[in-house]
Structures are given as C-alpha cells and as structure tokens.
C-alpha cells in the first residue's frame, strides 16, 4: 500500500501542477468601473480530481504499515 500511495501522491502532484497551469491560463482580466475583474473559463473538475488523488496518495502513504 505504501508504494501505491507514493505513486498516487506523485501522479496527483504532477496533475495538480499541470491542471493548475492550464486553469490559470484560461482566465480573462478586464476593468469594470475601475475594478480589476478576473473571469475563469477553465473547467475546475480536473483540478479537484487531481487534488483528491494527491490526498488519497498521502493518506495511503501515511497509514501504510512498514514492512
């Protein structure tokens, strides 16, 4: 279980970085009545899934018994 947890944590972290960059690049910024407004057009679901996979990997790694 420990190896699976490490793999999930690494893959989740990579996915968080990639989806976070993609999400950040899909934003539009404009001024409205003197205020800076940022509107995101990206899909947040992959970012949430990547975060959940990362957390599951950390939990598996932390709770696994050492052999």
C-alpha positions as CSV (number, residue, x, y, z in Angstrom):
1,X,0.0,0.0,0.0
2,X,2.9,2.3,0.7
3,X,4.2,2.1,-2.9
4,X,0.7,2.7,-4.3
5,X,0.4,5.7,-2.0
6,X,3.7,7.2,-3.2
7,X,2.7,6.6,-6.8
8,X,-0.7,8.2,-6.3
9,X,0.8,11.2,-4.5
10,X,3.4,11.8,-7.2
11,X,0.9,11.5,-10.0
12,X,-1.6,13.7,-8.1
13,X,1.0,16.4,-7.6
14,X,2.0,16.4,-11.2
15,X,-1.6,16.5,-12.3
16,X,-2.2,19.4,-9.8
17,X,0.6,21.4,-11.4
18,X,-0.4,20.7,-15.0
19,X,-4.1,21.4,-14.4
20,X,-3.4,24.4,-12.3
21,X,-1.3,26.0,-15.0
22,X,-3.9,25.2,-17.6
23,X,-6.6,26.6,-15.4
24,X,-4.7,29.8,-14.7
25,X,-4.0,30.3,-18.4
26,X,-7.7,30.2,-19.2
27,X,-8.6,33.4,-17.4
28,X,-9.6,36.8,-18.8
29,X,-8.9,40.0,-16.9
30,X,-10.6,43.3,-17.6
31,X,-11.5,46.6,-15.8
32,X,-15.1,47.3,-14.9
33,X,-16.0,50.6,-13.2
34,X,-12.4,50.9,-12.0
35,X,-12.2,47.4,-10.6
36,X,-10.0,44.6,-11.9
37,X,-12.2,41.6,-12.7
38,X,-10.9,38.1,-13.4
39,X,-13.2,35.6,-15.1
40,X,-12.1,32.0,-15.4
41,X,-13.3,30.0,-18.4
42,X,-11.5,26.8,-17.3
43,X,-13.0,23.6,-16.0
44,X,-12.3,23.1,-12.3
45,X,-13.2,19.4,-12.2
46,X,-9.8,18.1,-13.3
47,X,-8.2,20.2,-10.6
48,X,-10.4,18.8,-7.9
49,X,-9.9,15.2,-9.1
50,X,-6.1,15.8,-9.1
51,X,-6.3,17.1,-5.6
52,X,-8.3,14.2,-4.4
53,X,-5.9,11.7,-5.9
54,X,-3.0,13.5,-4.3
55,X,-4.7,13.4,-0.9
56,X,-5.5,9.7,-1.2
57,X,-1.9,9.0,-2.0
58,X,-0.7,10.9,1.1
59,X,-3.3,9.1,3.2
60,X,-2.2,5.7,1.8
61,X,1.5,6.5,2.4
62,X,0.9,7.8,6.0
63,X,-1.3,4.9,7.1
64,X,0.7,2.0,5.5
65,X,2.5,-0.3,7.8
66,X,6.2,-0.5,7.3
67,X,7.4,-3.9,6.3
